[in-house]
Amino acid sequence: MTTYGIPLLVLATTGSAALTGLAFALEWIPRIGAFTVAGTLVDRYGTARVFRAACLARAFVVLAAAIVLTALDARTLAATVTVMLLAAFTGVLTEFSFVAAETTGSAASRKAGPRAHRVQSVLLGIDQSATLAGPAISGLLLEHGGPAVMLATLASLSLLAAALGPSVRTAPPGVAPAQRGLRAGWATLRSLPALAWLVGGLVVSNAAMALLQAAVPVIVVTELDHSSADAGLIWSAAAVASLLAITASRAAIDRWGLWPVGAVAATVAAAATFAVAQADTYRGYLLLIAVVMAGEGSLTVVFRTLRSHLIPPDVFGSTLAVTVLLLLLPFPAAGLLVAAVPLAQLGHAITVAALLQALGFAVAFTRLRTLPALPTFPA
């Protein structure tokens, strides 16, 4: 709801495609800046405490925004400032809860050993099940209940997460201080060519994914004249496809290994992204983005499994910080691009991003074929 609902809220409040793109950037820029701080706090206080604090703070921020928006007239400067600040604050707080959850999931994968990909597929299945509901709920509540109802629901879910979160402090592997830790993570990533090439391909792919996430709500609502609920439904349908692909990937990796599954998933994602750029109907966007996210779901299983298998536990935190920072960089850039590019030119921007995605995957997986065989993790 935070990732997909806040940009929809900005679009509904301001009516501006440029401000919607800027809000998307404001969601992601603080996440990048907060990542090292979040990792340090998780290392110091444990995943449970940081997760609960982030959820409580997000509930407070969202409720405050709901109260302010209720008292203001829509499309005023004060309302615009409120929703833009909301995008920035929720981006930061979401990053803290993400780091806590990711650290816990990585520890579980290491304990699973050769069945790490099965752990990751289950964790991703939980994520995608939530993503299935979140965008659709955001769109429907915004369309029929207004900003206050949508934000109140988001705050309630944040409070529920804080209440249901684990109460036992978990101690993740210690990492070096921020600056030294990032240097150690970068050195580790460079020493693992298989992981480095896959990260490089995913960075280019994330540029295309980020552009789709930032541009599609604007295109659907402004150009195709559909509702916010319809825009949210696209990402819920994509979550269904991704969930199915994640489930199928578990058996596929057991049978064929990481490299073949990753190569097929990359081909599907790149081809579907290029097709999205040519779409001109709501149904086309709905179906093609579902295919894109199915490919991305399988790739995420491959990437997280490889990451948990290859990175030594004593430098996992610092290497995780570097990989996530690299993977997040395209998201604020995509928001700024949507803010700067005229609406009529967004389709051309997506085409360029799709071509770069295909090229990035081709180079990455071609290079992976020359490296020692990737682990197959048989059942």
C-alpha positions in Angstrom: 0.0 0.0 0.0 2.9 2.4 0.7 4.7 1.8 -2.5 1.8 1.9 -4.9 -0.8 3.8 -2.8 1.1 7.0 -2.0 1.8 7.9 -5.6 -1.9 7.4 -6.4 -2.7 9.6 -3.5 -0.4 12.3 -4.8 -2.0 12.1 -8.3 -5.5 12.3 -6.7 -4.5 15.2 -4.5 -2.5 17.3 -7.0 -3.7 16.1 -10.4 -0.2 16.5 -11.6 1.8 13.8 -13.5 5.0 15.7 -12.8 4.4 15.8 -9.0 3.4 12.2 -9.0 6.8 11.3 -10.5 8.5 13.6 -8.1 6.7 11.9 -5.2 7.9 8.5 -6.4 11.4 9.9 -6.3 10.9 11.3 -2.8 9.8 7.8 -1.7 13.0 6.2 -2.9 15.8 8.8 -2.4 15.4 8.7 1.4 15.4 4.9 1.3 18.8 4.9 -0.2 20.1 7.4 2.3 18.6 5.6 5.2 19.8 2.1 4.4 23.2 2.3 6.1 21.6 3.9 9.2 18.9 1.2 9.2 21.5 -1.6 8.9 23.5 -0.1 11.8 20.4 0.1 14.0 19.4 -3.5 13.2 22.9 -4.7 14.1 22.8 -2.8 17.4 19.2 -3.3 18.5 18.0 -6.4 16.7 15.5 -7.0 14.0 12.4 -7.2 16.2 12.9 -3.9 17.9 13.7 -2.0 14.7 10.8 -3.5 12.9 8.3 -2.6 15.6 9.6 0.9 15.9 9.4 1.5 12.2 5.8 0.2 12.0 4.7 2.4 14.9 6.4 5.5 13.5 4.8 4.9 10.1 1.4 4.6 11.7 1.9 7.9 13.5 3.0 9.7 10.3 0.2 8.3 8.2 -2.5 9.2 10.7 -1.1 12.7 11.1 -1.2 13.1 7.3 -4.8 11.8 7.2 -5.9 14.4 9.8 -4.2 17.2 8.0 -5.7 16.2 4.6 -9.1 16.0 6.1 -8.9 19.6 7.3 -7.5 20.9 4.0 -9.1 21.5 0.6 -7.8 19.3 -2.2 -5.3 20.8 -4.7 -4.1 23.5 -2.4 -0.4 24.2 -1.7 -0.7 22.9 1.9 -2.3 19.6 0.7 0.5 19.2 -1.9 3.2 19.7 0.6 1.5 17.2 3.0 1.4 14.4 0.5 4.9 15.1 -0.8 6.3 15.0 2.8 4.3 11.8 3.4 6.0 10.1 0.4 9.4 11.0 1.8 8.7 9.9 5.4 7.0 6.6 4.5 9.9 5.8 2.2 12.4 6.1 5.0 10.3 4.1 7.5 9.6 1.4 5.0 13.3 1.0 4.5 13.9 0.4 8.2 11.2 -2.4 8.3 12.6 -3.8 5.1 16.1 -4.1 6.4 14.9 -5.8 9.6 12.8 -8.3 7.6 15.5 -9.0 5.0 18.1 -9.7 7.7 15.9 -12.2 9.4 15.1 -13.9 6.0 18.8 -14.1 5.1 19.6 -15.8 8.5 16.9 -18.3 7.8 18.3 -19.0 4.3 21.8 -19.7 5.7 20.3 -22.2 8.2 18.5 -24.0 5.4 21.8 -24.6 3.5 21.2 -26.3 0.2 17.5 -25.6 0.5 18.0 -21.9 0.7 16.0 -21.3 -2.5 12.9 -22.9 -0.9 13.2 -20.6 2.0 13.4 -17.6 -0.3 10.5 -18.7 -2.4 8.3 -18.9 0.7 9.4 -15.5 1.9 8.8 -14.0 -1.6 5.4 -15.7 -1.7 4.5 -13.9 1.5 5.6 -10.6 0.0 3.7 -11.2 -3.2 0.6 -12.2 -1.4 0.7 -8.8 0.4 1.4 -7.1 -2.9 -1.6 -8.9 -4.4 -3.9 -7.1 -1.9 -2.1 -3.8 -1.3 -2.4 -2.0 -4.6 -6.0 -3.0 -5.2 -7.0 -2.0 -1.7 -5.2 1.4 -2.1 -6.9 2.1 -5.3 -10.4 1.0 -4.1 -10.2 2.9 -0.9 -8.9 6.0 -2.6 -11.6 5.9 -5.2 -14.5 5.2 -2.9 -13.4 6.4 0.5 -11.0 9.2 -0.2 -7.5 9.8 1.1 -8.4 9.7 4.8 -9.9 6.2 4.6 -6.9 4.9 2.6 -4.4 6.4 5.1 -6.4 5.2 8.1 -6.3 1.6 6.7 -2.6 1.9 6.1 -2.0 3.1 9.6 -4.1 0.2 11.0 -2.0 -2.3 9.1 1.2 -0.7 10.4 -0.1 -1.0 14.0 -1.2 -4.6 13.4 2.3 -5.4 12.1 3.9 -3.9 15.2 1.5 -5.8 17.5 2.1 -9.2 15.7 5.8 -8.8 15.2 8.2 -11.0 17.2 9.0 -9.9 20.7 12.3 -11.7 21.1 15.4 -9.7 20.1 17.3 -11.4 17.3 21.0 -10.7 16.9 22.1 -10.5 13.3 25.8 -10.9 12.4 27.9 -8.0 13.4 29.2 -5.7 10.7 31.8 -2.9 10.6 30.9 0.7 11.0 29.0 2.3 8.1 31.8 3.6 5.9 34.1 0.7 6.5 31.2 -1.8 6.1 30.3 -0.4 2.7 33.9 -0.7 1.6 34.0 -4.3 2.8 30.8 -5.1 1.1 32.0 -3.6 -2.2 35.2 -5.7 -2.0 33.2 -8.8 -1.3 30.9 -8.2 -4.2 33.9 -7.7 -6.5 35.3 -11.0 -5.3 32.2 -12.9 -6.3 31.9 -12.5 -10.1 28.7 -14.6 -10.4 26.9 -12.4 -7.9 28.4 -9.2 -9.3 27.3 -9.9 -12.9 23.8 -10.8 -11.8 23.6 -7.6 -9.7 24.7 -5.6 -12.7 22.0 -7.1 -14.9 19.4 -6.5 -12.2 20.4 -2.9 -11.8 19.7 -2.3 -15.5 16.5 -4.3 -15.2 15.4 -2.3 -12.1 15.6 0.8 -14.2 12.9 -0.5 -16.4 10.9 -1.8 -13.5 11.1 1.5 -11.7 10.0 3.4 -14.8 7.0 1.1 -15.1 6.0 1.6 -11.5 6.3 5.3 -11.7 4.8 5.8 -15.2 1.9 3.3 -15.3 -0.4 4.9 -12.7 0.0 8.2 -14.6 -0.6 6.6 -18.0 -3.6 4.6 -16.8 -5.4 7.4 -14.9 -4.4 10.4 -17.2 -4.0 8.9 -20.7 -6.3 5.9 -20.6 -8.9 7.6 -18.4 -9.2 4.8 -15.9 -9.7 5.1 -12.1 -7.2 4.8 -9.3 -8.7 1.4 -8.5 -8.0 0.2 -12.0 -4.4 1.4 -11.7 -4.0 -0.5 -8.4 -5.6 -3.6 -10.0 -2.7 -3.8 -12.5 -0.2 -4.4 -9.8 -2.4 -6.8 -7.9 -2.8 -8.9 -11.1 1.0 -8.7 -11.5 1.4 -10.0 -7.9 -0.7 -13.0 -8.8 1.6 -13.8 -11.7 4.7 -13.2 -9.7 3.4 -15.5 -6.9 2.7 -18.3 -9.3 6.2 -17.8 -10.9 7.9 -17.9 -7.5 6.1 -21.1 -6.6 7.0 -22.7 -9.9 10.7 -21.5 -9.6 11.2 -23.7 -6.5 10.6 -26.9 -8.4 12.3 -25.6 -11.5 15.5 -24.8 -9.7 15.4 -28.3 -8.1 15.3 -29.8 -11.5 17.4 -27.5 -13.8 19.4 -25.3 -11.5 19.8 -21.6 -11.0 21.4 -20.6 -14.3 18.7 -22.0 -16.7 15.8 -20.8 -14.6 17.4 -17.3 -14.3 18.1 -17.1 -18.1 14.5 -18.0 -19.0 13.1 -15.6 -16.5 15.3 -12.8 -17.8 14.2 -13.4 -21.3 10.5 -13.4 -20.4 10.9 -10.2 -18.4 12.8 -8.3 -21.0 10.5 -9.3 -23.9 7.4 -8.4 -21.9 8.8 -5.0 -20.9 9.4 -4.2 -24.5 5.8 -5.2 -25.3 4.5 -2.9 -22.5 6.1 0.0 -24.3 3.9 -0.7 -27.3 0.7 -1.3 -25.4 -2.1 1.3 -25.8 -5.0 -0.3 -23.9 -5.7 -1.0 -20.3 -6.0 -4.7 -20.9 -2.7 -4.7 -22.6 -1.0 -3.1 -19.6 -2.7 -5.5 -17.2 -1.6 -8.6 -19.0 1.9 -7.6 -20.0 2.9 -6.2 -16.7 1.7 -9.5 -15.1 4.1 -11.3 -17.4 6.9 -8.8 -16.6 6.5 -9.4 -12.9 6.3 -13.1 -13.3 9.8 -13.0 -14.9 11.0 -10.7 -12.2 9.7 -12.9 -9.5 11.7 -15.9 -10.7 14.8 -13.7 -11.1 14.4 -12.5 -7.5 14.4 -16.1 -6.2 17.5 -16.8 -8.2 19.2 -13.7 -7.0 18.4 -14.0 -3.3 19.4 -17.7 -3.3 22.7 -17.0 -4.9 23.3 -14.1 -2.5 22.6 -16.2 0.6 24.8 -19.0 -0.7 27.8 -17.0 -1.9 28.2 -14.2 0.7 30.2 -15.2 3.8 28.1 -14.7 7.0 30.7 -12.4 8.6 30.4 -9.8 5.8 26.8 -10.5 4.9 25.4 -7.2 6.4 27.9 -5.0 4.6 27.5 -6.8 1.2 23.7 -6.7 1.6 24.0 -3.0 2.0 26.0 -2.6 -1.2 23.8 -4.8 -3.3 20.5 -3.2 -2.1 21.9 0.3 -2.6 22.9 -0.6 -6.2 19.4 -2.1 -6.9 17.6 0.9 -5.4 19.4 3.6 -7.3 17.2 3.4 -10.4 14.0 4.1 -8.5 14.4 7.8 -7.6 15.9 8.3 -11.1 12.7 6.8 -12.6 10.5 9.2 -10.6 12.6 12.2 -11.7 12.3 11.0 -15.3 8.5 10.7 -15.1 8.4 14.2 -13.6 10.6 15.7 -16.4 9.3 13.8 -19.5 6.0 14.9 -21.2 3.2 12.4 -20.8 3.1 11.7 -24.6 6.8 10.7 -24.5 6.6 8.2 -21.6 6.0 5.3 -24.0 9.3 6.1 -25.8 11.1 6.2 -22.5 9.8 2.8 -21.6 11.0 1.5 -25.0 14.5 2.7 -24.3 14.5 1.2 -20.8 13.3 -2.1 -22.2 16.1 -2.2 -24.8 18.7 -1.5 -22.1 17.1 -4.2 -19.9 17.4 -6.8 -22.6 21.0 -5.7 -23.3 21.9 -5.8 -19.6 20.5 -9.3 -19.2 22.2 -10.6 -22.3 25.6 -9.3 -21.2 25.1 -10.6 -17.6 24.0 -14.1 -18.5 26.4 -14.5 -21.3 29.2 -13.7 -18.8 27.7 -16.1 -16.3 28.0 -18.9 -18.8 31.8 -18.5 -18.8 32.1 -18.7 -15.0 32.2 -21.9 -13.0 28.8 -23.6 -12.8 26.3 -22.0 -10.5 24.9 -24.2 -7.7 21.9 -26.3 -8.6 20.6 -27.0 -5.1 19.1 -30.4 -5.8 16.3 -31.6 -3.5 
